[in-house]
């Protein structure tokens, strides 16, 4: 008698996590279970935080949340965490999200039609995220020391995170996205295991309008070539 290998389908949580991890490591994620302990379909939401900021992905998530759903309107926002929720929650509870839990419970108990429609939509959103082309890995430089700066030049010590920084690359400051600066010089320091620092350090010179506005602990993300 043949034995069929039956496997449990992945939960929404795990499908969302797999979709997001195509773009970057996920440090934290929360996805509302489809069915609550009362047996009712719940209002879905999806929140996550990548291990590093990824501002280059904001436009992609915004367009997916706008275009993928078919039943209701949705909201995508970024603060410390990224969040995808039905716009109804934002309209009724505000942007801070403090009342989302109670509101979601109330809607689940009183408006199962909305919950079903939203549940269908979140599946479309997750599927759309999973099919988006992953962009090239951006180079990220974290400013650890400031040596000197002027209106158009910044000399600093940076910690290299993901990607490979090279002279000639253009970077955007996460804290000041209107600033674009070009990396004109890069000198790597020898590794020092005794510091327990995982990422390599380098002295960097960056040139461009507004370079002097970049401050300590700023994250610089490379801008893809077009």
N, CA and C atoms as a LAMMPS dump frame, in Angstrom:
ITEM: TIMESTEP
0
ITEM: NUMBER OF ATOMS
678
ITEM: BOX BOUNDS ff ff ff
-5.0000000000000000e+02 5.0000000000000000e+02
-5.0000000000000000e+02 5.0000000000000000e+02
-5.0000000000000000e+02 5.0000000000000000e+02
ITEM: ATOMS id mol type element x y z
1 1 1 N 0.836 -1.186 0
2 1 2 C 0 0 0
3 1 3 C 0.882 1.252 0
4 2 1 N 0.67 2.126 -0.945
5 2 2 C 1.496 3.33 -1.053
6 2 3 C 1.128 4.313 0.045
7 3 1 N 2.14 4.951 0.573
8 3 2 C 1.947 5.958 1.606
9 3 3 C 2.171 7.336 0.989
10 4 1 N 1.169 8.16 1.077
11 4 2 C 1.292 9.512 0.527
12 4 3 C 1.885 10.439 1.571
13 5 1 N 2.899 11.193 1.153
14 5 2 C 3.551 12.135 2.066
15 5 3 C 2.762 13.447 2.08
16 6 1 N 1.931 13.59 3.099
17 6 2 C 1.113 14.794 3.211
18 6 3 C 1.817 15.792 4.13
19 7 1 N 1.948 17.013 3.683
20 7 2 C 2.573 18.047 4.499
21 7 3 C 1.57 19.15 4.786
22 8 1 N 1.673 19.718 5.968
23 8 2 C 0.788 20.801 6.35
24 8 3 C 1.142 22.055 5.544
25 9 1 N 0.146 22.765 5.032
26 9 2 C 0.444 24.014 4.319
27 9 3 C 1.05 25.034 5.272
28 10 1 N 1.903 25.878 4.738
29 10 2 C 2.522 26.902 5.562
30 10 3 C 1.47 27.871 6.081
31 11 1 N 1.641 28.306 7.312
32 11 2 C 0.737 29.292 7.882
33 11 3 C 0.957 30.645 7.214
34 12 1 N 0.005 31.542 7.394
35 12 2 C 0.154 32.89 6.844
36 12 3 C 1.415 33.556 7.391
37 13 1 N 1.684 33.358 8.68
38 13 2 C 2.884 33.918 9.299
39 13 3 C 4.134 33.485 8.55
40 14 1 N 4.265 32.187 8.305
41 14 2 C 5.476 31.669 7.667
42 14 3 C 5.547 32.05 6.193
43 15 1 N 4.4 32.159 5.525
44 15 2 C 4.423 32.598 4.125
45 15 3 C 4.821 34.068 4.025
46 16 1 N 4.334 34.874 4.962
47 16 2 C 4.725 36.285 4.976
48 16 3 C 6.206 36.437 5.288
49 17 1 N 6.702 35.676 6.238
50 17 2 C 8.116 35.745 6.61
51 17 3 C 9 35.342 5.433
52 18 1 N 8.616 34.277 4.729
53 18 2 C 9.402 33.832 3.581
54 18 3 C 9.395 34.879 2.472
55 19 1 N 8.253 35.543 2.265
56 19 2 C 8.16 36.581 1.23
57 19 3 C 9.061 37.76 1.572
58 20 1 N 9.051 38.183 2.828
59 20 2 C 9.851 39.338 3.243
60 20 3 C 11.339 39.029 3.24
61 21 1 N 11.7 37.801 3.599
62 21 2 C 13.116 37.459 3.697
63 21 3 C 13.796 37.33 2.334
64 22 1 N 13.014 37.436 1.254
65 22 2 C 13.631 37.503 -0.066
66 22 3 C 14.396 38.815 -0.242
67 23 1 N 14.046 39.819 0.569
68 23 2 C 14.625 41.145 0.41
69 23 3 C 15.704 41.452 1.439
70 24 1 N 15.52 40.955 2.674
71 24 2 C 16.482 41.244 3.738
72 24 3 C 16.162 40.365 4.943
73 25 1 N 17.142 40.159 5.828
74 25 2 C 16.867 39.398 7.055
75 25 3 C 15.807 40.091 7.907
76 26 1 N 14.866 39.307 8.406
77 26 2 C 13.782 39.83 9.23
78 26 3 C 14.139 39.646 10.695
79 27 1 N 14.231 40.745 11.438
80 27 2 C 14.584 40.677 12.85
81 27 3 C 13.362 40.418 13.729
82 28 1 N 12.187 40.869 13.257
83 28 2 C 10.952 40.712 14.04
84 28 3 C 9.781 40.735 13.074
85 29 1 N 8.768 39.907 13.346
86 29 2 C 7.578 39.878 12.498
87 29 3 C 6.372 39.485 13.336
88 30 1 N 5.228 40.077 13.01
89 30 2 C 3.968 39.698 13.665
90 30 3 C 2.869 39.681 12.616
91 31 1 N 2.15 38.588 12.554
92 31 2 C 1.037 38.451 11.62
93 31 3 C -0.166 37.907 12.384
94 32 1 N -1.293 38.599 12.295
95 32 2 C -2.496 38.157 12.982
96 32 3 C -2.962 36.808 12.437
97 33 1 N -3.282 35.882 13.327
98 33 2 C -3.794 34.582 12.902
99 33 3 C -5.118 34.751 12.171
100 34 1 N -5.35 33.9 11.201
101 34 2 C -6.575 34.033 10.421
102 34 3 C -7.815 33.79 11.274
103 35 1 N -7.762 32.771 12.132
104 35 2 C -8.899 32.417 12.982
105 35 3 C -8.535 32.677 14.437
106 36 1 N -9.392 33.418 15.155
107 36 2 C -9.157 33.685 16.563
108 36 3 C -9.605 32.542 17.448
109 37 1 N -9.383 32.687 18.75
110 37 2 C -9.734 31.605 19.678
111 37 3 C -11.245 31.403 19.772
112 38 1 N -12.022 32.398 19.3
113 38 2 C -13.483 32.265 19.312
114 38 3 C -13.999 31.549 18.063
115 39 1 N -13.085 31.253 17.129
116 39 2 C -13.491 30.617 15.881
117 39 3 C -13.875 31.59 14.793
118 40 1 N -13.79 32.892 15.077
119 40 2 C -14.129 33.907 14.089
120 40 3 C -12.901 34.307 13.281
121 41 1 N -13.127 34.7 12.028
122 41 2 C -12.048 35.236 11.204
123 41 3 C -11.664 36.606 11.75
124 42 1 N -10.366 36.839 11.917
125 42 2 C -9.885 38.078 12.506
126 42 3 C -9.482 39.092 11.437
127 43 1 N -9.459 40.364 11.84
128 43 2 C -8.932 41.403 10.962
129 43 3 C -7.426 41.172 10.804
130 44 1 N -6.94 40.977 9.591
131 44 2 C -5.511 40.68 9.423
132 44 3 C -4.655 41.941 9.477
133 45 1 N -3.434 41.769 9.922
134 45 2 C -2.428 42.823 9.863
135 45 3 C -1.067 42.149 9.782
136 46 1 N -0.086 42.895 9.3
137 46 2 C 1.267 42.359 9.145
138 46 3 C 2.26 43.438 9.551
139 47 1 N 3.091 43.123 10.515
140 47 2 C 4.132 44.051 10.941
141 47 3 C 5.476 43.348 10.948
142 48 1 N 6.533 44.076 10.642
143 48 2 C 7.868 43.462 10.629
144 48 3 C 8.942 44.535 10.765
145 49 1 N 10.144 44.063 11.066
146 49 2 C 11.311 44.933 11.104
147 49 3 C 12.492 44.177 10.524
148 50 1 N 13.098 44.755 9.511
149 50 2 C 14.31 44.172 8.952
150 50 3 C 15.48 44.417 9.907
151 51 1 N 16.522 43.618 9.782
152 51 2 C 17.685 43.776 10.661
153 51 3 C 18.398 45.098 10.424
154 52 1 N 18.2 45.715 9.247
155 52 2 C 18.747 47.032 8.93
156 52 3 C 17.68 47.811 8.183
157 53 1 N 17.71 49.126 8.258
158 53 2 C 16.75 49.92 7.467
159 53 3 C 16.931 49.684 5.974
160 54 1 N 15.828 49.636 5.242
161 54 2 C 15.864 49.43 3.79
162 54 3 C 14.935 50.432 3.113
163 55 1 N 15.333 51.704 3.097
164 55 2 C 14.45 52.721 2.506
165 55 3 C 14.19 52.516 1.022
166 56 1 N 15.071 51.79 0.346
167 56 2 C 14.877 51.578 -1.092
168 56 3 C 13.693 50.659 -1.384
169 57 1 N 13.171 49.983 -0.345
170 57 2 C 12.032 49.079 -0.544
171 57 3 C 10.687 49.754 -0.32
172 58 1 N 10.691 50.983 0.188
173 58 2 C 9.439 51.647 0.558
174 58 3 C 8.501 51.793 -0.64
175 59 1 N 9.025 52.195 -1.777
176 59 2 C 8.182 52.4 -2.953
177 59 3 C 7.528 51.095 -3.392
178 60 1 N 8.282 49.991 -3.309
179 60 2 C 7.73 48.699 -3.697
180 60 3 C 6.57 48.293 -2.792
181 61 1 N 6.756 48.407 -1.475
182 61 2 C 5.685 48.037 -0.544
183 61 3 C 4.473 48.952 -0.714
184 62 1 N 4.712 50.217 -0.93
185 62 2 C 3.606 51.159 -1.13
186 62 3 C 2.771 50.776 -2.337
187 63 1 N 3.423 50.432 -3.438
188 63 2 C 2.686 50.079 -4.654
189 63 3 C 1.967 48.747 -4.512
190 64 1 N 2.584 47.778 -3.83
191 64 2 C 1.934 46.479 -3.621
192 64 3 C 0.668 46.636 -2.788
193 65 1 N 0.764 47.398 -1.705
194 65 2 C -0.387 47.579 -0.823
195 65 3 C -1.495 48.363 -1.523
196 66 1 N -1.119 49.196 -2.454
197 66 2 C -2.113 49.966 -3.21
198 66 3 C -2.772 49.126 -4.302
199 67 1 N -1.984 48.308 -4.997
200 67 2 C -2.465 47.653 -6.218
201 67 3 C -2.932 46.213 -6.041
202 68 1 N -2.389 45.478 -5.079
203 68 2 C -2.707 44.05 -4.975
204 68 3 C -4.102 43.746 -4.417
205 69 1 N -4.574 44.471 -3.396
206 69 2 C -5.894 44.134 -2.82
207 69 3 C -7.035 44.371 -3.817
208 70 1 N -8.118 43.63 -3.624
209 70 2 C -9.276 43.751 -4.513
210 70 3 C -10.559 44.124 -3.772
211 71 1 N -10.546 44.099 -2.441
212 71 2 C -11.789 44.278 -1.691
213 71 3 C -11.872 45.583 -0.898
214 72 1 N -10.807 45.906 -0.166
215 72 2 C -10.807 47.093 0.693
216 72 3 C -9.512 47.859 0.471
217 73 1 N -9.414 49.045 1.08
218 73 2 C -8.182 49.82 0.976
219 73 3 C -7.268 49.498 2.153
220 74 1 N -5.953 49.61 1.903
221 74 2 C -4.946 49.23 2.89
222 74 3 C -3.949 50.355 3.1
223 75 1 N -3.278 50.291 4.253
224 75 2 C -2.29 51.294 4.641
225 75 3 C -0.943 50.621 4.849
226 76 1 N 0.12 51.239 4.303
227 76 2 C 1.488 50.808 4.596
228 76 3 C 2.227 51.976 5.228
229 77 1 N 2.875 51.737 6.366
230 77 2 C 3.616 52.793 7.034
231 77 3 C 4.91 52.259 7.614
232 78 1 N 5.859 53.163 7.814
233 78 2 C 7.152 52.811 8.383
234 78 3 C 7.496 53.748 9.526
235 79 1 N 7.793 53.166 10.68
236 79 2 C 8.421 53.888 11.773
237 79 3 C 9.583 53.009 12.223
238 80 1 N 9.591 52.609 13.486
239 80 2 C 10.612 51.629 13.896
240 80 3 C 10.346 50.297 13.202
241 81 1 N 9.058 49.972 13.072
242 81 2 C 8.642 48.773 12.357
243 81 3 C 7.867 49.171 11.112
244 82 1 N 7.745 48.251 10.17
245 82 2 C 6.889 48.441 9.003
246 82 3 C 5.538 47.791 9.305
247 83 1 N 4.465 48.36 8.745
248 83 2 C 3.124 47.905 9.094
249 83 3 C 2.217 47.94 7.876
250 84 1 N 1.472 46.857 7.68
251 84 2 C 0.423 46.796 6.674
252 84 3 C -0.88 46.455 7.39
253 85 1 N -1.853 47.363 7.326
254 85 2 C -3.147 47.151 7.984
255 85 3 C -4.248 47.721 7.107
256 86 1 N -5.49 47.25 7.276
257 86 2 C -6.602 47.904 6.58
258 86 3 C -6.675 49.382 6.952
259 87 1 N -6.948 50.226 5.973
260 87 2 C -7.05 51.669 6.22
261 87 3 C -8.103 51.974 7.282
262 88 1 N -9.106 51.136 7.387
263 88 2 C -10.159 51.344 8.393
264 88 3 C -9.581 51.442 9.799
265 89 1 N -8.557 50.65 10.098
266 89 2 C -7.965 50.698 11.433
267 89 3 C -7.297 52.042 11.687
268 90 1 N -6.615 52.556 10.676
269 90 2 C -5.944 53.852 10.812
270 90 3 C -6.973 54.972 10.959
271 91 1 N -8.039 54.89 10.163
272 91 2 C -9.077 55.922 10.218
273 91 3 C -9.775 55.959 11.576
274 92 1 N -9.975 54.78 12.181
275 92 2 C -10.75 54.716 13.417
276 92 3 C -9.897 54.724 14.683
277 93 1 N -8.621 54.316 14.56
278 93 2 C -7.773 54.238 15.758
279 93 3 C -6.556 55.148 15.696
280 94 1 N -6.287 55.749 14.533
281 94 2 C -5.139 56.651 14.425
282 94 3 C -3.879 55.934 13.995
283 95 1 N -2.82 56.724 13.784
284 95 2 C -1.567 56.18 13.265
285 95 3 C -0.711 55.51 14.334
286 96 1 N -0.914 55.851 15.619
287 96 2 C -0.034 55.297 16.644
288 96 3 C -0.299 53.828 16.909
289 97 1 N -1.465 53.332 16.532
290 97 2 C -1.753 51.908 16.642
291 97 3 C -2.079 51.418 18.031
292 98 1 N -2.203 52.324 19.003
293 98 2 C -2.442 51.877 20.378
294 98 3 C -3.798 51.195 20.534
295 99 1 N -4.782 51.603 19.73
296 99 2 C -6.103 51.002 19.881
297 99 3 C -6.41 49.913 18.872
298 100 1 N -5.396 49.487 18.108
299 100 2 C -5.642 48.502 17.054
300 100 3 C -6.183 47.194 17.612
301 101 1 N -5.624 46.726 18.725
302 101 2 C -6.027 45.433 19.27
303 101 3 C -7.501 45.379 19.614
304 102 1 N -7.974 46.38 20.374
305 102 2 C -9.379 46.402 20.773
306 102 3 C -10.295 46.6 19.556
307 103 1 N -9.858 47.453 18.626
308 103 2 C -10.68 47.707 17.439
309 103 3 C -10.78 46.464 16.574
310 104 1 N -9.666 45.749 16.405
311 104 2 C -9.692 44.525 15.604
312 104 3 C -10.617 43.484 16.225
313 105 1 N -10.598 43.395 17.553
314 105 2 C -11.49 42.452 18.231
315 105 3 C -12.948 42.836 18.007
316 106 1 N -13.241 44.126 18.117
317 106 2 C -14.617 44.592 17.931
318 106 3 C -15.096 44.339 16.509
319 107 1 N -14.249 44.602 15.531
320 107 2 C -14.637 44.38 14.131
321 107 3 C -14.83 42.89 13.866
322 108 1 N -13.952 42.066 14.43
323 108 2 C -14.077 40.619 14.226
324 108 3 C -15.393 40.092 14.775
325 109 1 N -15.879 40.691 15.846
326 109 2 C -17.121 40.234 16.459
327 109 3 C -18.363 40.79 15.773
328 110 1 N -18.219 41.944 15.108
329 110 2 C -19.409 42.601 14.576
330 110 3 C -19.482 42.648 13.053
331 111 1 N -18.364 42.405 12.368
332 111 2 C -18.353 42.587 10.917
333 111 3 C -17.487 41.517 10.256
334 112 1 N -18.029 40.289 10.231
335 112 2 C -17.287 39.195 9.618
336 112 3 C -17.144 39.376 8.107
337 113 1 N -18.064 40.094 7.493
338 113 2 C -17.939 40.357 6.06
339 113 3 C -16.677 41.136 5.748
340 114 1 N -16.403 42.152 6.57
341 114 2 C -15.175 42.927 6.402
342 114 3 C -13.954 42.054 6.639
343 115 1 N -14.007 41.217 7.67
344 115 2 C -12.868 40.36 8.008
345 115 3 C -12.559 39.381 6.878
346 116 1 N -13.598 38.826 6.268
347 116 2 C -13.396 37.885 5.152
348 116 3 C -12.769 38.606 3.97
349 117 1 N -13.285 39.801 3.658
350 117 2 C -12.74 40.58 2.553
351 117 3 C -11.283 40.942 2.808
352 118 1 N -10.96 41.361 4.041
353 118 2 C -9.592 41.723 4.385
354 118 3 C -8.672 40.512 4.372
355 119 1 N -9.196 39.371 4.799
356 119 2 C -8.397 38.141 4.798
357 119 3 C -8.026 37.728 3.376
358 120 1 N -8.953 37.881 2.451
359 120 2 C -8.647 37.595 1.046
360 120 3 C -7.578 38.554 0.523
361 121 1 N -7.692 39.813 0.91
362 121 2 C -6.751 40.825 0.44
363 121 3 C -5.33 40.599 0.957
364 122 1 N -5.194 40.242 2.237
365 122 2 C -3.848 40.09 2.783
366 122 3 C -3.125 38.937 2.099
367 123 1 N -3.885 37.932 1.67
368 123 2 C -3.267 36.84 0.925
369 123 3 C -2.738 37.349 -0.418
370 124 1 N -3.497 38.224 -1.072
371 124 2 C -3.039 38.81 -2.328
372 124 3 C -1.803 39.683 -2.113
373 125 1 N -1.775 40.396 -1
374 125 2 C -0.629 41.254 -0.7
375 125 3 C 0.628 40.415 -0.47
376 126 1 N 0.496 39.372 0.338
377 126 2 C 1.648 38.504 0.605
378 126 3 C 2.137 37.847 -0.679
379 127 1 N 1.194 37.393 -1.498
380 127 2 C 1.568 36.774 -2.771
381 127 3 C 2.283 37.775 -3.675
382 128 1 N 1.805 39.018 -3.685
383 128 2 C 2.434 40.044 -4.525
384 128 3 C 3.839 40.366 -4.034
385 129 1 N 4.031 40.44 -2.712
386 129 2 C 5.373 40.675 -2.171
387 129 3 C 6.312 39.548 -2.569
388 130 1 N 5.797 38.319 -2.51
389 130 2 C 6.629 37.15 -2.827
390 130 3 C 7.06 37.102 -4.283
391 131 1 N 6.323 37.782 -5.159
392 131 2 C 6.649 37.726 -6.583
393 131 3 C 7.388 38.969 -7.076
394 132 1 N 7.623 39.944 -6.186
395 132 2 C 8.358 41.137 -6.592
396 132 3 C 9.821 40.789 -6.827
397 133 1 N 10.436 41.349 -7.863
398 133 2 C 11.869 41.097 -8.069
399 133 3 C 12.682 41.74 -6.953
400 134 1 N 13.556 40.967 -6.35
401 134 2 C 14.402 41.504 -5.288
402 134 3 C 15.448 42.428 -5.9
403 135 1 N 15.598 43.636 -5.383
404 135 2 C 16.579 44.565 -5.936
405 135 3 C 18 44.109 -5.624
406 136 1 N 18.969 44.622 -6.357
407 136 2 C 20.362 44.299 -6.015
408 136 3 C 20.666 44.707 -4.579
409 137 1 N 21.535 43.947 -3.936
410 137 2 C 21.883 44.259 -2.558
411 137 3 C 22.552 45.623 -2.484
412 138 1 N 21.988 46.489 -1.689
413 138 2 C 22.555 47.826 -1.533
414 138 3 C 23.736 47.772 -0.569
415 139 1 N 24.699 48.651 -0.797
416 139 2 C 25.794 48.807 0.158
417 139 3 C 25.34 49.769 1.247
418 140 1 N 25.698 49.46 2.493
419 140 2 C 25.288 50.286 3.619
420 140 3 C 26.501 50.652 4.452
421 141 1 N 26.605 51.93 4.748
422 141 2 C 27.702 52.439 5.564
423 141 3 C 27.11 53.164 6.767
424 142 1 N 27.562 52.786 7.949
425 142 2 C 27.075 53.399 9.185
426 142 3 C 28.166 54.307 9.728
427 143 1 N 27.848 55.582 9.893
428 143 2 C 28.843 56.565 10.318
429 143 3 C 29.129 56.4 11.809
430 144 1 N 30.38 56.07 12.159
431 144 2 C 30.757 55.859 13.56
432 144 3 C 31.58 57.007 14.13
433 145 1 N 32.293 57.747 13.276
434 145 2 C 33.071 58.905 13.731
435 145 3 C 33.03 59.972 12.654
436 146 1 N 33.052 61.225 13.076
437 146 2 C 33.141 62.342 12.148
438 146 3 C 34.532 62.951 12.257
439 147 1 N 35.233 63.036 11.13
440 147 2 C 36.569 63.629 11.128
441 147 3 C 36.484 65.114 10.786
442 148 1 N 35.879 65.429 9.662
443 148 2 C 35.654 66.836 9.307
444 148 3 C 34.526 66.886 8.291
445 149 1 N 33.861 68.023 8.236
446 149 2 C 32.776 68.164 7.28
447 149 3 C 32.638 69.615 6.867
448 150 1 N 32.143 69.802 5.67
449 150 2 C 31.813 71.12 5.16
450 150 3 C 30.483 70.991 4.433
451 151 1 N 30.037 72.036 3.809
452 151 2 C 28.749 71.995 3.128
453 151 3 C 28.707 70.93 2.048
454 152 1 N 29.873 70.625 1.445
455 152 2 C 29.887 69.71 0.311
456 152 3 C 30.843 68.537 0.482
457 153 1 N 31.419 68.358 1.667
458 153 2 C 32.35 67.237 1.86
459 153 3 C 32.243 66.701 3.277
460 154 1 N 32.263 65.382 3.385
461 154 2 C 32.241 64.71 4.679
462 154 3 C 33.37 63.686 4.713
463 155 1 N 34.219 63.793 5.728
464 155 2 C 35.256 62.787 5.972
465 155 3 C 34.903 62.111 7.287
466 156 1 N 34.766 60.795 7.265
467 156 2 C 34.282 60.099 8.45
468 156 3 C 34.801 58.67 8.491
469 157 1 N 34.614 58.035 9.636
470 157 2 C 34.87 56.602 9.776
471 157 3 C 33.528 55.896 9.702
472 158 1 N 33.452 54.878 8.848
473 158 2 C 32.198 54.169 8.642
474 158 3 C 32.371 52.687 8.941
475 159 1 N 31.288 52.089 9.343
476 159 2 C 31.216 50.64 9.522
477 159 3 C 30.46 50.077 8.332
478 160 1 N 31.045 49.137 7.627
479 160 2 C 30.408 48.561 6.448
480 160 3 C 29.446 47.464 6.873
481 161 1 N 28.188 47.593 6.471
482 161 2 C 27.184 46.591 6.823
483 161 3 C 27.013 45.626 5.653
484 162 1 N 25.906 45.659 4.943
485 162 2 C 25.721 44.737 3.821
486 162 3 C 26.213 45.369 2.53
487 163 1 N 26.467 44.525 1.544
488 163 2 C 26.903 45.013 0.25
489 163 3 C 28.373 45.383 0.249
490 164 1 N 28.875 45.705 -0.916
491 164 2 C 30.289 46.055 -1.077
492 164 3 C 30.402 47.496 -1.546
493 165 1 N 30.864 48.364 -0.661
494 165 2 C 31.013 49.775 -0.995
495 165 3 C 32.237 49.966 -1.884
496 166 1 N 32.085 50.784 -2.907
497 166 2 C 33.179 51.06 -3.82
498 166 3 C 33.211 52.545 -4.141
499 167 1 N 34.428 53.061 -4.401
500 167 2 C 34.58 54.456 -4.797
501 167 3 C 33.77 54.707 -6.069
502 168 1 N 33.059 55.812 -6.101
503 168 2 C 32.208 56.151 -7.24
504 168 3 C 30.742 55.924 -6.98
505 169 1 N 30.407 55.111 -5.955
506 169 2 C 29.005 54.862 -5.627
507 169 3 C 28.342 56.121 -5.078
508 170 1 N 27.05 56.271 -5.348
509 170 2 C 26.251 57.354 -4.787
510 170 3 C 25.443 56.792 -3.626
511 171 1 N 25.431 57.532 -2.511
512 171 2 C 24.723 57.096 -1.313
513 171 3 C 23.667 58.126 -0.929
514 172 1 N 22.612 57.639 -0.284
515 172 2 C 21.565 58.5 0.254
516 172 3 C 21.531 58.31 1.77
517 173 1 N 21.402 59.391 2.499
518 173 2 C 21.322 59.332 3.956
519 173 3 C 19.897 58.988 4.374
520 174 1 N 19.743 57.945 5.201
521 174 2 C 18.399 57.53 5.63
522 174 3 C 17.724 58.635 6.427
523 175 1 N 18.476 59.303 7.304
524 175 2 C 17.901 60.354 8.119
525 175 3 C 17.653 61.653 7.377
526 176 1 N 18.227 61.783 6.188
527 176 2 C 18.041 62.982 5.356
528 176 3 C 17.989 62.529 3.902
529 177 1 N 16.854 61.933 3.483
530 177 2 C 16.778 61.284 2.165
531 177 3 C 16.946 62.224 0.982
532 178 1 N 16.915 63.538 1.237
533 178 2 C 17.118 64.479 0.131
534 178 3 C 18.595 64.664 -0.193
535 179 1 N 19.479 64.13 0.658
536 179 2 C 20.92 64.273 0.439
537 179 3 C 21.45 63.063 -0.318
538 180 1 N 22.105 63.313 -1.436
539 180 2 C 22.814 62.278 -2.184
540 180 3 C 24.273 62.685 -2.299
541 181 1 N 25.146 61.78 -1.914
542 181 2 C 26.574 62.068 -1.902
543 181 3 C 27.335 60.94 -2.584
544 182 1 N 28.465 61.307 -3.192
545 182 2 C 29.281 60.323 -3.908
546 182 3 C 30.501 59.959 -3.071
547 183 1 N 30.769 58.657 -2.996
548 183 2 C 31.936 58.161 -2.271
549 183 3 C 33.177 58.381 -3.147
550 184 1 N 34.077 59.233 -2.694
551 184 2 C 35.245 59.587 -3.513
552 184 3 C 36.542 58.963 -3.019
553 185 1 N 36.578 58.498 -1.774
554 185 2 C 37.786 57.852 -1.252
555 185 3 C 37.387 56.866 -0.163
556 186 1 N 38.097 55.746 -0.108
557 186 2 C 37.767 54.699 0.862
558 186 3 C 39.056 53.995 1.264
559 187 1 N 39.364 54.02 2.556
560 187 2 C 40.563 53.354 3.076
561 187 3 C 40.153 52.395 4.181
562 188 1 N 40.357 51.11 3.94
563 188 2 C 39.951 50.106 4.914
564 188 3 C 40.993 49.974 6.007
565 189 1 N 40.529 49.893 7.256
566 189 2 C 41.429 49.642 8.372
567 189 3 C 41.626 48.137 8.541
568 190 1 N 42.816 47.726 9.007
569 190 2 C 43.024 46.286 9.261
570 190 3 C 42.04 45.801 10.318
571 191 1 N 41.569 44.566 10.199
572 191 2 C 40.623 44.03 11.204
573 191 3 C 41.282 43.928 12.576
574 192 1 N 40.493 44.186 13.609
575 192 2 C 40.985 44.086 14.983
576 192 3 C 40.064 43.162 15.773
577 193 1 N 40.395 41.877 15.802
578 193 2 C 39.513 40.898 16.453
579 193 3 C 39.232 41.214 17.915
580 194 1 N 40.176 41.892 18.591
581 194 2 C 39.985 42.142 20.017
582 194 3 C 38.821 43.088 20.293
583 195 1 N 38.393 43.841 19.278
584 195 2 C 37.263 44.754 19.481
585 195 3 C 35.922 44.047 19.357
586 196 1 N 35.928 42.813 18.891
587 196 2 C 34.719 42.02 18.681
588 196 3 C 33.773 42.678 17.668
589 197 1 N 34.312 43.547 16.861
590 197 2 C 33.491 44.201 15.835
591 197 3 C 33.384 43.276 14.631
592 198 1 N 32.163 42.971 14.235
593 198 2 C 31.964 42.049 13.121
594 198 3 C 32.154 42.719 11.768
595 199 1 N 31.699 43.961 11.645
596 199 2 C 31.758 44.64 10.358
597 199 3 C 33.069 45.402 10.223
598 200 1 N 33.642 45.439 9.022
599 200 2 C 34.902 46.176 8.829
600 200 3 C 34.705 47.678 8.896
601 201 1 N 35.787 48.37 9.299
602 201 2 C 35.779 49.826 9.389
603 201 3 C 36.617 50.427 8.267
604 202 1 N 36.228 51.623 7.853
605 202 2 C 36.973 52.311 6.804
606 202 3 C 36.879 53.814 7.011
607 203 1 N 37.899 54.526 6.545
608 203 2 C 37.833 55.978 6.47
609 203 3 C 37.266 56.327 5.107
610 204 1 N 36.228 57.153 5.083
611 204 2 C 35.529 57.443 3.83
612 204 3 C 35.424 58.944 3.624
613 205 1 N 35.506 59.344 2.373
614 205 2 C 35.259 60.729 1.981
615 205 3 C 34.07 60.74 1.031
616 206 1 N 33.07 61.54 1.361
617 206 2 C 31.859 61.622 0.556
618 206 3 C 31.623 63.076 0.178
619 207 1 N 31.279 63.301 -1.08
620 207 2 C 31.156 64.657 -1.604
621 207 3 C 29.779 64.844 -2.216
622 208 1 N 29.172 65.999 -1.965
623 208 2 C 27.882 66.333 -2.553
624 208 3 C 27.188 67.421 -1.766
625 209 1 N 26.23 68.058 -2.384
626 209 2 C 25.497 69.139 -1.743
627 209 3 C 24.777 68.639 -0.497
628 210 1 N 25.06 69.223 0.656
629 210 2 C 24.431 68.812 1.905
630 210 3 C 25.228 67.806 2.695
631 211 1 N 26.434 67.463 2.249
632 211 2 C 27.237 66.459 2.954
633 211 3 C 27.479 66.848 4.402
634 212 1 N 27.609 68.134 4.663
635 212 2 C 27.873 68.587 6.019
636 212 3 C 26.713 68.393 6.978
637 213 1 N 25.534 68.082 6.472
638 213 2 C 24.366 67.85 7.328
639 213 3 C 24.326 66.441 7.891
640 214 1 N 25.165 65.576 7.378
641 214 2 C 25.185 64.183 7.843
642 214 3 C 25.868 64.123 9.208
643 215 1 N 25.253 63.433 10.127
644 215 2 C 25.727 63.393 11.496
645 215 3 C 26.148 61.979 11.911
646 216 1 N 26.699 61.917 13.108
647 216 2 C 27.109 60.643 13.694
648 216 3 C 25.921 59.688 13.774
649 217 1 N 26.171 58.415 13.56
650 217 2 C 25.188 57.329 13.623
651 217 3 C 24.188 57.386 12.466
652 218 1 N 24.544 58.091 11.412
653 218 2 C 23.699 58.108 10.214
654 218 3 C 23.963 56.857 9.389
655 219 1 N 22.921 56.333 8.767
656 219 2 C 23.051 55.191 7.872
657 219 3 C 23.002 55.691 6.434
658 220 1 N 23.998 55.308 5.656
659 220 2 C 24.08 55.687 4.246
660 220 3 C 23.807 54.455 3.4
661 221 1 N 22.881 54.565 2.457
662 221 2 C 22.475 53.442 1.615
663 221 3 C 22.771 53.791 0.159
664 222 1 N 23.419 52.889 -0.558
665 222 2 C 23.783 53.169 -1.944
666 222 3 C 22.543 53.275 -2.825
667 223 1 N 22.626 54.137 -3.795
668 223 2 C 21.527 54.361 -4.743
669 223 3 C 21.791 53.517 -5.977
670 224 1 N 20.846 52.642 -6.39
671 224 2 C 21.077 51.783 -7.559
672 224 3 C 21.338 52.621 -8.816
673 225 1 N 22.196 52.104 -9.674
674 225 2 C 22.426 52.751 -10.97
675 225 3 C 21.217 52.559 -11.843
676 226 1 N 20.827 53.589 -12.557
677 226 2 C 19.649 53.526 -13.439
678 226 3 C 20.126 53.519 -14.892
